[in-house]
């Protein structure tokens, strides 16, 4: 070949290469990369480029998905997250839907759609929920995550709920991937905030089968609480008594009660009927529960009876609901004990003791009027006096301690003398004295400080009880300084000493009930580093906010979202969610 022909051949090759290269979009062009999704050869590279572009743009936009354009440090503009999504999402959806066998690329597309949180991706997400065993379970999990995170238009919620329902129905095994799918689908259903999800979630919450981890039941009940649907009341009352197969120690009574509290008023009458023994389902499950306990611990089961199990759960739930009209139903389970002669009470009255203690401490949580306080006070004192000191035999002294702790949360100064008599009794059990001293110290005003100090100094210096009493010195100092000055206690909430803050919360509750100005400073300390402070602040807000508090509800929600799964939240979660629900109910929410 002569030189002229060689040159022409090389020129032709160069032109062909240039044309070939020119057919491919720039790696930084989202619209061009979207077009290349239709090419099986270029598809994987296009997905990677779109993922890179979107991730970088989202970071540069501080996670604001609505940003159209981003200006770089060099002054040049490039597409923001919204522009990239607008240019590519239709092609991404079509590529996923039209290529069901391309499972690896499909999963990468779904991961990008999870980040985009764009409702235009719903057709692909619904397609992904039609998962295939051993093949596309991870697709379904990614789709559920995307649905959980995005704002779904109301007119599309119906098809999404139906798709999630069908996806859940098809999960019938106990593999790890099966439980991950269940978790994803349940969370997505709850996030929709649509009561059409209620029958699906109640079916999961009450499904007892070895192929379903009982934690899934609990999770479904939690999501039902967020829906607050009266249609779930009967199933959640049933949930108060359900337990895991072969694991009677694993129950869902706490999350079921939480859901009932979030449902609110519609749960009240069915719970009272359950308390009266009119719920055959509850009695049957309670009987089965005792049978399951018997397989593990025959002695413990011998001390149980179905009626007491039902009464206890109903009393706790009614107490958490917090409605004032719950006073008489709960009292009806206290008086059978307090009408007895104390000298006649023993093992044969175990059921009456257990019911009375559960129901009288549940009374403390009710949103009572001041006129109800003397009746509650006397019920607490009478119940305490009718219980043998060392009761119960299997855990001596704990029952009376439980009642003293309940007294502390009444914020009732009328109990101070009773508590002082216990704390100052040198012949009483040290545990009783310590708990009574703490309750008195937290509720005490300036007029009680001197006698509390005398109780402290009467103990041998360096002794265990005196050391315990002295820990509450800062609380007494605070009472001495502030007296009955509400503003002084509000100011003490900023103190560095957690004991001072706790004392301030109790005294704000004593002197600030119904005072809106007293609520706001307490709300600021709901996320205090000390979980004991958090608990005391929650109790105080619950007592003060007689008309509810939307601000406190919002702050509890914020903390829950920020700290879900952390110890700081888990330690107060049950109390926080019950208080939240009561506050919301009082506001008419």
C-alpha positions as CSV (number, residue, x, y, z in Angstrom):
1,X,0.0,0.0,0.0
2,X,1.5,3.4,-1.0
3,X,1.9,6.3,1.4
4,X,-1.1,8.1,0.0
5,X,-3.4,5.2,0.6
6,X,-2.1,4.7,4.2
7,X,-2.7,8.4,5.0
8,X,-6.3,8.1,3.6
9,X,-6.9,4.9,5.6
10,X,-5.7,6.5,8.9
11,X,-7.7,9.6,8.3
12,X,-10.8,7.5,7.8
13,X,-10.2,5.6,11.0
14,X,-9.7,8.8,12.9
15,X,-12.9,10.2,11.5
16,X,-14.8,7.0,12.4
17,X,-13.4,7.0,16.0
18,X,-14.3,10.7,16.4
19,X,-17.8,10.0,15.2
20,X,-18.1,6.9,17.5
21,X,-16.9,8.9,20.5
22,X,-19.1,11.8,19.6
23,X,-22.2,9.5,19.8
24,X,-21.7,9.2,23.6
25,X,-22.9,11.8,26.1
26,X,-20.6,13.6,28.4
27,X,-20.3,11.9,31.7
28,X,-21.4,15.1,33.4
29,X,-24.6,15.5,31.3
30,X,-27.6,14.1,33.1
31,X,-29.9,14.3,30.1
32,X,-27.4,12.6,27.9
33,X,-26.7,9.9,30.5
34,X,-30.5,9.3,30.8
35,X,-30.6,8.7,27.0
36,X,-27.9,6.2,27.3
37,X,-30.0,4.1,29.6
38,X,-31.7,2.7,26.5
39,X,-28.4,1.2,25.4
40,X,-27.7,-2.2,27.1
41,X,-24.0,-1.6,26.5
42,X,-23.9,1.8,28.1
43,X,-26.6,1.3,30.7
44,X,-24.5,0.3,33.6
45,X,-22.1,3.2,33.1
46,X,-25.0,5.6,32.7
47,X,-26.5,4.5,36.0
48,X,-23.2,5.0,37.7
49,X,-22.8,8.5,36.2
50,X,-26.3,9.5,37.2
51,X,-25.7,8.2,40.7
52,X,-22.4,10.2,41.0
53,X,-24.0,13.4,39.6
54,X,-27.0,13.2,41.9
55,X,-25.0,12.3,45.0
56,X,-22.5,15.2,44.4
57,X,-25.3,17.7,43.6
58,X,-27.3,16.7,46.7
59,X,-24.3,17.1,48.9
60,X,-23.5,20.5,47.4
61,X,-27.2,21.5,47.9
62,X,-27.1,20.6,51.6
63,X,-29.6,17.8,50.9
64,X,-32.1,20.2,49.5
65,X,-33.7,18.2,46.6
66,X,-35.5,21.3,45.3
67,X,-32.4,23.1,44.1
68,X,-32.3,23.5,40.4
69,X,-28.8,24.9,39.8
70,X,-25.5,24.8,41.8
71,X,-22.7,27.3,41.5
72,X,-19.3,25.8,42.1
73,X,-16.3,27.5,43.7
74,X,-15.0,28.3,40.2
75,X,-18.2,30.3,39.5
76,X,-19.5,27.8,37.0
77,X,-23.0,26.5,37.2
78,X,-24.0,22.9,37.0
79,X,-27.3,21.0,37.5
80,X,-28.7,20.7,41.0
81,X,-30.6,17.7,42.4
82,X,-34.0,18.7,40.9
83,X,-32.5,19.3,37.4
84,X,-30.9,15.9,37.5
85,X,-34.0,14.2,38.6
86,X,-36.1,16.1,36.0
87,X,-33.7,15.0,33.3
88,X,-33.4,11.4,34.2
89,X,-36.2,10.0,36.4
90,X,-38.6,9.0,33.5
91,X,-35.8,7.1,31.8
92,X,-34.8,5.5,35.1
93,X,-38.3,4.3,35.7
94,X,-38.8,2.9,32.2
95,X,-35.5,1.2,32.3
96,X,-36.3,-0.5,35.5
97,X,-39.9,-1.5,34.5
98,X,-38.8,-2.8,31.0
99,X,-35.8,-4.8,32.2
100,X,-37.0,-7.1,35.0
101,X,-34.2,-9.6,34.5
102,X,-31.5,-7.0,34.8
103,X,-31.5,-7.5,38.6
104,X,-28.1,-6.0,39.4
105,X,-28.6,-2.8,37.4
106,X,-32.2,-2.7,38.6
107,X,-31.1,-2.6,42.3
108,X,-28.7,0.2,41.5
109,X,-31.5,2.2,39.9
110,X,-33.6,1.6,42.9
111,X,-30.9,2.9,45.2
112,X,-30.7,6.1,43.2
113,X,-34.5,6.4,43.4
114,X,-34.3,6.0,47.1
115,X,-32.1,9.1,47.2
116,X,-34.2,11.1,44.8
117,X,-37.4,10.7,46.9
118,X,-39.5,11.6,43.9
119,X,-43.1,10.5,43.5
120,X,-42.5,10.2,39.8
121,X,-40.6,7.0,40.6
122,X,-43.7,5.3,42.1
123,X,-44.4,3.0,39.0
124,X,-40.9,1.5,39.4
125,X,-41.3,1.1,43.1
126,X,-44.7,-0.7,42.8
127,X,-43.0,-2.9,40.2
128,X,-40.2,-3.6,42.6
129,X,-42.7,-4.7,45.3
130,X,-43.7,-7.6,43.1
131,X,-40.6,-9.4,44.4
132,X,-39.3,-12.7,43.3
133,X,-38.0,-15.2,45.8
134,X,-34.2,-15.6,45.9
135,X,-33.9,-12.9,43.3
136,X,-35.4,-9.5,44.0
137,X,-36.1,-9.3,47.7
138,X,-33.5,-6.4,48.0
139,X,-35.4,-4.6,45.3
140,X,-38.6,-4.7,47.4
141,X,-36.7,-3.5,50.5
142,X,-35.2,-0.6,48.5
143,X,-38.7,0.3,47.1
144,X,-40.1,0.3,50.7
145,X,-37.4,2.6,51.9
146,X,-38.1,5.0,49.0
147,X,-41.8,5.0,49.7
148,X,-41.2,5.6,53.4
149,X,-39.1,8.7,52.8
150,X,-41.0,10.5,50.1
151,X,-44.2,12.6,50.2
152,X,-46.7,10.5,48.2
153,X,-49.6,12.4,46.6
154,X,-53.0,11.4,48.1
155,X,-54.3,10.1,44.7
156,X,-51.4,7.6,44.6
157,X,-51.6,6.3,48.1
158,X,-54.3,3.7,47.3
159,X,-52.2,1.8,44.7
160,X,-49.1,2.0,47.0
161,X,-51.0,0.6,50.0
162,X,-52.4,-2.2,47.8
163,X,-48.9,-3.0,46.5
164,X,-47.4,-3.1,50.0
165,X,-50.2,-5.2,51.2
166,X,-49.7,-7.8,48.5
167,X,-45.9,-7.7,49.1
168,X,-46.5,-8.4,52.8
169,X,-48.9,-11.3,52.1
170,X,-46.3,-13.1,50.1
171,X,-43.7,-13.1,52.9
172,X,-44.3,-16.5,54.5
173,X,-40.9,-17.6,55.7
174,X,-38.5,-16.7,58.6
175,X,-35.3,-16.0,56.7
176,X,-33.4,-12.8,57.6
177,X,-34.4,-11.3,54.3
178,X,-38.0,-12.0,55.0
179,X,-37.9,-10.1,58.2
180,X,-36.1,-7.2,56.5
181,X,-38.9,-7.1,53.9
182,X,-41.5,-7.1,56.6
183,X,-39.8,-4.3,58.5
184,X,-39.5,-2.2,55.3
185,X,-43.1,-2.7,54.2
186,X,-44.5,-2.0,57.7
187,X,-42.5,1.2,58.0
188,X,-43.6,2.4,54.6
189,X,-47.3,1.7,55.5
190,X,-47.0,3.7,58.7
191,X,-45.2,6.6,56.9
192,X,-48.2,6.9,54.5
193,X,-50.3,8.2,57.4
194,X,-53.4,6.7,55.7
195,X,-55.9,4.7,57.6
196,X,-56.5,2.4,54.6
197,X,-53.3,0.7,55.9
198,X,-55.0,-0.1,59.3
199,X,-56.4,-3.6,58.3
200,X,-53.1,-4.6,56.9
201,X,-51.1,-3.6,60.0
202,X,-53.6,-5.1,62.4
203,X,-53.4,-8.4,60.6
204,X,-49.6,-8.3,61.0
205,X,-49.7,-7.1,64.6
206,X,-52.0,-9.9,65.7
207,X,-50.6,-12.7,63.5
208,X,-49.0,-15.4,65.7
209,X,-46.9,-17.7,63.7
210,X,-43.5,-19.2,64.0
211,X,-42.4,-17.8,60.6
212,X,-42.9,-14.3,61.9
213,X,-40.6,-12.9,64.5
214,X,-42.7,-11.4,67.3
215,X,-40.7,-8.1,67.0
216,X,-42.6,-7.7,63.7
217,X,-45.9,-7.8,65.6
218,X,-44.6,-5.1,67.9
219,X,-43.5,-2.9,65.0
220,X,-46.9,-3.1,63.3
221,X,-48.6,-2.1,66.6
222,X,-46.3,0.9,66.8
223,X,-47.2,2.0,63.3
224,X,-50.9,1.6,64.2
225,X,-50.4,4.1,66.9
226,X,-49.2,6.7,64.4
227,X,-52.4,6.2,62.4
228,X,-54.6,6.7,65.5
229,X,-57.4,4.8,63.8
230,X,-60.4,3.8,66.0
231,X,-60.8,0.7,63.8
232,X,-57.7,-0.7,65.5
233,X,-59.1,-0.5,69.0
234,X,-60.3,-4.1,69.4
235,X,-57.1,-5.5,67.9
236,X,-54.9,-3.4,70.1
237,X,-56.8,-4.4,73.2
238,X,-56.2,-8.0,72.0
239,X,-52.5,-7.0,71.7
240,X,-52.4,-6.2,75.4
241,X,-52.4,-9.9,76.1
242,X,-50.6,-11.5,73.0
243,X,-47.2,-13.1,73.5
244,X,-44.6,-14.8,71.3
245,X,-45.0,-18.5,70.5
246,X,-43.0,-20.5,73.1
247,X,-41.8,-17.2,74.6
248,X,-44.3,-15.8,77.1
249,X,-41.7,-13.3,78.3
250,X,-41.9,-11.6,74.9
251,X,-45.1,-9.5,74.8
252,X,-46.5,-6.4,73.1
253,X,-48.6,-5.0,75.9
254,X,-46.5,-1.9,76.1
255,X,-46.8,-1.0,72.4
256,X,-50.4,-2.0,72.2
257,X,-51.2,0.3,75.2
258,X,-49.2,3.0,73.5
259,X,-51.3,2.6,70.3
260,X,-54.5,2.8,72.3
261,X,-53.4,6.0,74.0
262,X,-52.7,7.5,70.6
263,X,-56.1,6.5,69.4
264,X,-57.5,8.2,72.5
265,X,-61.2,8.5,73.4
266,X,-62.5,5.7,71.2
267,X,-60.4,3.2,73.2
268,X,-61.9,4.2,76.6
269,X,-65.3,2.4,76.6
270,X,-63.9,-0.9,75.2
271,X,-61.1,-0.8,77.8
272,X,-63.6,-0.3,80.6
273,X,-65.7,-3.2,79.3
274,X,-62.5,-5.3,79.3
275,X,-61.9,-4.2,82.9
276,X,-65.4,-5.4,83.8
277,X,-64.6,-8.8,82.4
278,X,-66.7,-8.4,79.3
279,X,-64.0,-9.3,76.8
280,X,-63.9,-13.0,76.2
281,X,-61.0,-12.8,73.7
282,X,-58.9,-11.1,76.4
283,X,-59.8,-13.7,79.0
284,X,-59.0,-16.6,76.5
285,X,-55.6,-15.2,75.6
286,X,-54.8,-14.5,79.3
287,X,-55.6,-18.1,80.0
288,X,-53.3,-19.3,77.2
289,X,-50.6,-16.9,78.5
290,X,-50.7,-18.5,81.9
291,X,-50.5,-21.9,80.3
292,X,-47.4,-20.8,78.4
293,X,-45.8,-19.5,81.6
294,X,-46.6,-22.8,83.2
295,X,-44.4,-24.6,80.6
296,X,-41.5,-22.5,81.7
297,X,-42.1,-21.8,85.4
298,X,-44.9,-23.8,87.0
299,X,-44.5,-22.0,90.4
300,X,-44.9,-18.5,88.8
301,X,-48.0,-19.7,86.8
302,X,-49.5,-21.0,90.0
303,X,-49.7,-17.5,91.4
304,X,-51.5,-16.1,88.3
305,X,-55.1,-16.1,87.2
306,X,-56.8,-14.8,84.0
307,X,-59.0,-12.2,85.7
308,X,-56.0,-10.5,87.3
309,X,-54.0,-10.5,84.1
310,X,-57.0,-8.9,82.3
311,X,-57.6,-6.4,85.1
312,X,-54.0,-5.3,85.3
313,X,-53.6,-4.7,81.6
314,X,-56.9,-2.8,81.4
315,X,-56.0,-0.7,84.4
316,X,-52.6,0.2,83.0
317,X,-54.1,1.2,79.6
318,X,-56.9,3.2,81.2
319,X,-54.4,5.0,83.3
320,X,-52.2,5.8,80.3
321,X,-55.3,7.1,78.4
322,X,-55.6,9.6,81.3
323,X,-59.3,10.5,81.1
324,X,-60.7,11.7,84.4
325,X,-63.8,9.5,84.1
326,X,-61.5,6.5,84.5
327,X,-61.4,7.3,88.3
328,X,-64.4,5.2,89.2
329,X,-63.7,2.2,87.1
330,X,-60.1,2.0,88.5
331,X,-61.3,2.6,92.1
332,X,-63.7,-0.3,91.7
333,X,-60.6,-2.6,91.6
334,X,-59.0,-0.9,94.6
335,X,-61.8,-1.0,97.1
336,X,-62.1,-4.8,97.3
337,X,-58.7,-4.7,99.1
338,X,-59.1,-1.6,101.1
339,X,-62.5,-2.7,102.5
340,X,-60.9,-5.8,104.1
341,X,-59.4,-5.9,107.5
342,X,-55.6,-5.5,107.1
343,X,-55.0,-8.3,109.6
344,X,-56.9,-10.7,107.3
345,X,-54.8,-10.1,104.2
346,X,-52.3,-12.7,103.0
347,X,-51.5,-15.2,100.3
348,X,-55.2,-16.0,99.7
349,X,-55.8,-12.3,98.8
350,X,-52.9,-12.2,96.2
351,X,-55.3,-11.4,93.4
352,X,-56.9,-8.5,95.2
353,X,-53.5,-7.1,96.3
354,X,-52.1,-7.3,92.7
355,X,-55.2,-5.7,91.1
356,X,-55.4,-3.0,93.8
357,X,-51.7,-2.0,93.4
358,X,-51.8,-1.9,89.6
359,X,-55.0,0.1,89.5
360,X,-54.2,2.6,92.3
361,X,-50.9,3.5,90.7
362,X,-52.6,3.8,87.3
363,X,-55.0,6.3,89.0
364,X,-52.0,8.6,89.4
365,X,-51.8,9.1,85.7
366,X,-55.3,10.4,85.2
367,X,-56.0,14.0,84.4
368,X,-57.8,14.7,87.6
369,X,-59.3,17.8,89.0
370,X,-58.1,19.3,92.3
371,X,-61.3,18.1,93.9
372,X,-60.3,14.5,93.0
373,X,-57.0,14.7,94.8
374,X,-58.2,13.9,98.4
375,X,-59.8,10.7,97.1
376,X,-56.7,9.6,95.3
377,X,-54.5,10.4,98.3
378,X,-56.7,8.3,100.6
379,X,-56.7,5.4,98.1
380,X,-52.9,5.4,98.0
381,X,-52.6,5.6,101.7
382,X,-55.2,2.9,102.3
383,X,-53.7,0.5,99.8
384,X,-50.3,1.0,101.3
385,X,-51.7,0.2,104.7
386,X,-53.5,-2.9,103.6
387,X,-50.5,-4.6,102.0
388,X,-48.2,-6.7,104.3
389,X,-44.9,-5.0,104.7
390,X,-42.9,-7.8,103.1
391,X,-45.2,-8.4,100.2
392,X,-44.9,-10.2,97.9
393,X,-43.0,-13.2,99.3
394,X,-41.2,-13.8,96.0
395,X,-39.9,-10.2,95.9
396,X,-40.2,-8.9,99.4
397,X,-41.1,-5.2,100.1
398,X,-41.4,-4.2,96.4
399,X,-45.1,-3.6,96.4
400,X,-45.1,-0.9,99.0
401,X,-42.1,0.7,97.3
402,X,-44.2,0.8,94.1
403,X,-46.9,2.7,95.9
404,X,-44.5,5.2,97.4
405,X,-43.0,5.9,94.0
406,X,-46.5,6.5,92.7
407,X,-47.2,9.0,95.5
408,X,-44.2,11.1,94.2
409,X,-45.8,11.6,90.9
410,X,-49.1,12.9,92.3
411,X,-47.5,16.3,93.0
412,X,-49.8,16.3,96.0
413,X,-48.4,18.2,99.0
414,X,-51.1,16.5,101.1
415,X,-49.0,13.4,101.1
416,X,-45.9,15.1,102.6
417,X,-46.7,14.2,106.2
418,X,-47.4,10.6,105.4
419,X,-44.2,10.3,103.5
420,X,-42.3,12.1,106.3
421,X,-43.6,9.6,108.8
422,X,-42.1,6.7,106.8
423,X,-38.9,8.5,106.1
424,X,-38.3,9.4,109.7
425,X,-39.3,6.0,111.2
426,X,-36.0,4.6,112.5
427,X,-37.6,1.2,112.9
428,X,-38.9,1.0,109.3
429,X,-37.1,-0.8,106.5
430,X,-34.3,1.2,105.0
431,X,-35.6,0.9,101.5
432,X,-39.0,2.3,102.5
433,X,-37.4,5.2,104.3
434,X,-35.1,6.0,101.4
435,X,-37.9,6.0,98.7
436,X,-40.2,8.0,101.0
437,X,-37.4,10.6,101.7
438,X,-36.8,11.0,98.0
439,X,-40.5,11.5,97.3
440,X,-40.8,14.0,100.2
441,X,-37.7,15.9,99.1
442,X,-38.9,16.3,95.6
443,X,-42.3,17.6,96.6
444,X,-41.2,19.6,99.7
445,X,-41.6,23.3,100.0
446,X,-39.6,25.6,102.3
447,X,-41.7,24.7,105.3
448,X,-40.6,21.0,105.0
449,X,-36.9,21.6,104.6
450,X,-35.9,21.8,108.3
451,X,-37.5,18.5,109.2
452,X,-35.9,16.8,106.2
453,X,-32.5,18.0,107.3
454,X,-33.3,16.7,110.8
455,X,-34.1,13.3,109.4
456,X,-30.8,13.4,107.6
457,X,-28.6,14.4,110.5
458,X,-30.4,11.8,112.8
459,X,-28.7,9.1,110.8
460,X,-25.1,8.0,111.7
461,X,-22.6,10.1,109.8
462,X,-21.1,8.1,106.9
463,X,-23.9,5.5,107.1
464,X,-25.5,4.3,103.9
465,X,-28.9,5.8,104.5
466,X,-27.5,9.2,105.5
467,X,-25.3,9.3,102.4
468,X,-28.4,8.6,100.3
469,X,-30.3,11.4,102.0
470,X,-27.5,13.8,101.5
471,X,-27.6,13.3,97.8
472,X,-30.8,15.4,97.8
473,X,-29.3,18.3,99.7
474,X,-29.3,20.4,96.5
475,X,-33.1,19.8,96.2
476,X,-33.6,21.0,99.7
477,X,-31.4,24.1,99.1
478,X,-33.5,24.9,96.1
479,X,-36.7,24.7,98.1
480,X,-35.2,26.8,100.8
481,X,-34.2,29.5,98.3
482,X,-37.4,29.6,96.2
483,X,-40.1,28.8,98.7
484,X,-43.4,29.1,96.7
485,X,-41.9,31.4,94.0
486,X,-42.8,29.8,90.6
487,X,-40.4,32.1,88.7
488,X,-37.5,31.2,90.9
489,X,-38.1,27.5,90.1
490,X,-38.3,28.3,86.4
491,X,-35.0,30.0,86.6
492,X,-33.5,26.9,88.3
493,X,-34.2,24.8,85.2
494,X,-31.0,26.3,83.8
495,X,-28.8,25.0,86.7
496,X,-25.9,22.8,85.9
497,X,-26.8,20.4,88.7
498,X,-29.3,17.8,87.4
499,X,-30.7,17.4,91.0
500,X,-31.6,21.1,91.1
501,X,-33.3,20.8,87.6
502,X,-35.3,17.8,88.8
503,X,-36.5,19.6,91.9
504,X,-37.4,22.6,89.8
505,X,-39.6,20.5,87.5
506,X,-41.5,19.1,90.5
507,X,-42.1,22.4,92.1
508,X,-43.1,24.0,88.8
509,X,-45.7,21.2,88.6
510,X,-46.8,22.0,92.2
511,X,-47.2,25.7,91.6
512,X,-47.8,26.0,87.9
513,X,-50.7,23.8,87.0
514,X,-52.8,25.3,84.1
515,X,-50.2,28.1,83.7
516,X,-49.1,28.2,80.0
517,X,-46.1,30.3,80.9
518,X,-44.8,27.4,83.0
519,X,-44.9,24.9,80.2
520,X,-42.6,26.5,77.7
521,X,-39.5,26.5,80.0
522,X,-40.1,22.8,80.8
523,X,-40.3,21.9,77.1
524,X,-36.8,23.3,76.6
525,X,-35.5,20.5,78.9
526,X,-37.2,17.5,77.3
527,X,-33.9,16.6,75.6
528,X,-31.8,17.1,78.8
529,X,-28.7,14.9,78.9
530,X,-29.9,13.3,82.2
531,X,-32.7,10.9,81.5
532,X,-34.0,11.3,85.1
533,X,-34.5,15.0,84.3
534,X,-36.3,14.0,81.1
535,X,-38.7,11.8,83.0
536,X,-39.4,14.3,85.7
537,X,-40.0,17.0,83.1
538,X,-42.4,14.8,81.2
539,X,-44.4,14.1,84.4
540,X,-44.5,17.8,85.1
541,X,-45.7,18.8,81.7
542,X,-48.4,16.1,81.8
543,X,-49.7,17.5,85.1
544,X,-49.4,21.2,84.2
545,X,-50.8,21.2,80.6
546,X,-54.5,20.7,81.5
547,X,-55.5,21.8,78.0
548,X,-52.7,20.0,76.2
549,X,-49.6,21.4,74.5
550,X,-49.0,21.3,70.8
551,X,-45.5,22.6,71.4
552,X,-44.6,19.8,73.8
553,X,-46.1,17.2,71.3
554,X,-43.9,18.7,68.5
555,X,-40.8,18.6,70.7
556,X,-41.4,15.0,71.7
557,X,-41.8,14.1,68.0
558,X,-38.5,15.9,67.2
559,X,-36.6,14.1,69.9
560,X,-38.1,10.8,68.8
561,X,-37.0,11.3,65.2
562,X,-33.5,12.4,66.3
563,X,-32.9,9.7,68.9
564,X,-34.9,6.7,67.9
565,X,-32.9,3.6,68.8
566,X,-30.6,5.4,71.3
567,X,-30.5,4.7,75.0
568,X,-31.5,8.3,75.8
569,X,-34.8,7.8,74.0
570,X,-35.4,4.2,74.9
571,X,-35.3,4.9,78.6
572,X,-38.1,7.4,78.4
573,X,-39.9,6.2,75.3
574,X,-42.9,4.6,76.9
575,X,-43.6,7.6,79.2
576,X,-42.9,10.1,76.5
577,X,-45.3,8.5,74.0
578,X,-48.0,8.2,76.7
579,X,-47.6,11.8,77.7
580,X,-47.6,12.9,74.1
581,X,-50.8,11.1,73.4
582,X,-52.5,12.6,76.4
583,X,-51.4,16.1,75.6
584,X,-52.6,15.7,72.0
585,X,-56.0,14.4,73.2
586,X,-56.4,17.4,75.5
587,X,-55.8,19.8,72.6
588,X,-58.5,18.0,70.6
589,X,-55.9,16.5,68.2
